[in-house]
Structure formats: C-alpha cells, structure tokens
Amino acid sequence: MMKVPFVSFEYMHQPIKMEILQAFEDFYDSNWFVLGKKVKNFEEEYANFNNVHKCVGVSNGLDALHIALKTLGIGEGDEVIVPTNTYIATWLSVTYVGATPVPVEPNIDTYNIDVTKIEMAITSKTRAIMPVHLFGQACEMEAIMSIAKKYNLFVIEDNAQAQGASFKNKITGSFGDINGTSFYPGKNLGALGDAGAVTTNNLKLAEKATILRNYGSAKKYYNELVGFNMRLDECQAAFLSVKLKHLEEWIKQRQQIAGWYNEVLRGIGDLVLPNVHPQSTHVYHLYVIRTKQRDALQKYLEEQGIGTLIHYPIPPHMQEAYKDLGYKKGDFPIAEELAKSSLSLPMWPGIIREQVNYIAKTISLFYESD
Ligand SMILES: *Cc1c(COP(=O)(O)O)cnc(C)c1O
C-alpha cells in the first residue's frame, strides 16, 4: 500500500535546509531579535512579489486582518461583508474590532463569494467587503471593486490562501485598500511557525498599520495609538526570505498536480472537481472535491493510507462561538451544503504522478465497491 499524507514539508524543506540554517545563524549572531533588518528585508521582498508599495510583517494571518480593519477605523456599529464559507479567522477579525460580520453565500462553482449577492447585503452601516480567495482561487475582484466604489466601501482581501493568484492578471492582495495574508506553515508560503503580513498601496495606511502592530508607537515609549504587540518575528522573517525565492516554483508544482488530479478524476462517480473562473488563476493551496458520499470516501481513503481533511466541517454561522448572532441551520444553505460534501485531497509540492494515480485508482475502487 502506498502512503500519501495530507501534507508533507519534506520536498520543500530538505533542499533549502542549509540556507535556512545559515539564515538562523545570521539571525542568532546578529543579536537582534525583534523588528530588525530581516523583517525589513522580507517586507520589501514580499511587497515586491505582491506588487504593492508596502508590506507590514505581523504575527499571523488573523492579526493581519485585525490590524487591517483597525487601520481603516472600522469598529462598533459597523458592518463588514464576509463570505459564509471561510475559515473562521475572517469573521473573528471583524468581531475583534467590535463590528458585525454580515455573511454572503458563495458561488457554487468557484466557492468564492457570490458577487451577485453582495449588494443585497449592503445596509447604511456597511463599511467594508472582505473577499476571501478561498483554496487559492482569486475572487471576481473587478465586480467587487466596482460595488465597493459604488457604495463607498473599503475592501480588505483575505489573501491567506492565495499568495500569487491573480484576477485579470492583477495579483491578489493588491486590489483592496489594505489586505491581510498568513504565513502559517501549511499556507503556500509558510514560515516555520506563526507569521503574517498586511499589504497595501496606501502609504498612510501602511504607516498606521506599522504603528498598530508595535504598541501604537513609532518612537520608543511614545504611544500615539492604542496598539498591539503583533510583530513579525525576526527569525521567521529570515526563514520567509529563503522560502519566498521558491514560491513561484512551488505554485507551478501545485498547479501541475491539480492538472493531474483533473485528468485522472474526471468522470469518476459523482465527484465534482474544482472549477476555475475564466479570469482567475488558482494557486491550489487546497485541492477540494465534492461528493454526496464524503464521509464514507474519507474513511475509505484513510484505510488505504491517503490523508484528507475537510475545509470546513462547520461554517462560521453554525459555530458555538457565533451563537449570539442568532443564525440557525438552513440560513446559509450553500455554505452548509459545502460543509457536508467537500473533501480536500493531498496537495503539496513534491507529490508525484504515481501518488496522484494511486489516489484516483483508490477513489475508483471506492465507487465500484459501492
Ligand atoms: C489561515 C487563514 C487565516 C488565518 O491565518 P493564521 O496565520 O492562522 O492566523 C485567515 N483566513 C484564512 C482564509 C485562512 O485560511
């Protein structure tokens, strides 16, 4: 039996081990552990990669979104439009600043926020739209930006899953007023621990975000804002600089693996494969399929040595944490349907064709024995 884990870092990390150790040694010997040259360098490199004027390194993706909202002055009494199917972090960031997340259902083909349903959710309290480029596919940003313009709303992209994706050749994380991304180890660009960043083309917003992440202080012991301690670690920045050089190549591999999956899984059972909007690119943070027999298939694959996960088993509106918002089962049927039918297959740079073939063969056997 072949074994295919849901995720593996081996292939990415082994070849760069010496470079990472060197980066650690430089960091160690520099005797500068917080907000030094390595954070600054990485911020410049990532801003360059993301085609924005400024990147502000922060502690993680959730903090990046929190800082982005805080920087825009969104707070108590405000509403922010969020997708119904996303990781709960998107919603939490809105809750943290005292605003209310207003959920909008996804498009059933792309799983990204349905741009035809956004206007219905706008009220006099709406201040911003937070699109999430889910699983690595860019949202329909042209429509989102024009709705935002029409209603005078901010846009904050949650780009945690889609570093390097684009809509009409413009890279995600460069559309919104101020955007957040995550370098959680399993993300397409992962640190060796927690890390994240804010990206923006607006120098004033970048400056405010920089102050907010460091106790609201630009000058030591002078605090102009009620800020946070949400700094990007100096050593994580050093590691990220090493890994960023390989991101494009790793994305290409993810796309190649997705191509193999599309080829070998097409037509099997009731599987629904990922659909990509003709003007979006997909960087396949996750390769998500759908089937009515999701739980049985997941169990079968597990028994055959194939690791899978569910993104996400419970939509935010059904979470205990959000019971105060008063939503009930059936309020957002598309998100609930996706939670029941979605299954993420192994997706990491280094998967070989034989492994993809084995997964496809195993899935075929599952449907045959059915
Ligand atoms: C991972 C993720 C986050 C949060 O990132 P952390 O670094 O884990 O805080 C936010 N939004 C989405 C869509 C994510 O996938």
The ligand as an SDF file (V2000), in Angstrom:
LIG
                    3D

 15 15  0  0  0  0  0  0  0  0999 V2000
   -5.1180   30.5650    7.6530 C   0  0  0  0  0  0  0  0  0  0  0  0
   -6.1780   31.5520    7.4160 C   0  0  0  0  0  0  0  0  0  0  0  0
   -6.3030   32.7140    8.1870 C   0  0  0  0  0  0  0  0  0  0  0  0
   -5.5400   32.9540    9.4630 C   0  0  0  0  0  0  0  0  0  0  0  0
   -4.1850   32.8050    9.4190 O   0  0  0  0  0  0  0  0  0  0  0  0
   -3.3480   32.4630   10.7420 P   0  0  0  0  0  0  0  0  0  0  0  0
   -1.9610   32.7820   10.3420 O   0  0  0  0  0  0  0  0  0  0  0  0
   -3.5830   31.0330   11.0590 O   0  0  0  0  0  0  0  0  0  0  0  0
   -3.8400   33.3580   11.8190 O   0  0  0  0  0  0  0  0  0  0  0  0
   -7.2450   33.6530    7.8200 C   0  0  0  0  0  0  0  0  0  0  0  0
   -8.0530   33.4520    6.7770 N   0  0  0  0  0  0  0  0  0  0  0  0
   -7.9900   32.3390    6.0200 C   0  0  0  0  0  0  0  0  0  0  0  0
   -8.9160   32.1980    4.8600 C   0  0  0  0  0  0  0  0  0  0  0  0
   -7.0590   31.3520    6.3200 C   0  0  0  0  0  0  0  0  0  0  0  0
   -7.0150   30.2460    5.5770 O   0  0  0  0  0  0  0  0  0  0  0  0
  1  2  1  0
  2  3  1  0
  2 14  2  0
  3  4  1  0
  3 10  2  0
  4  5  1  0
  5  6  1  0
  6  7  2  0
  6  8  1  0
  6  9  1  0
 10 11  1  0
 11 12  2  0
 12 13  1  0
 12 14  1  0
 14 15  1  0
M  END
$$$$
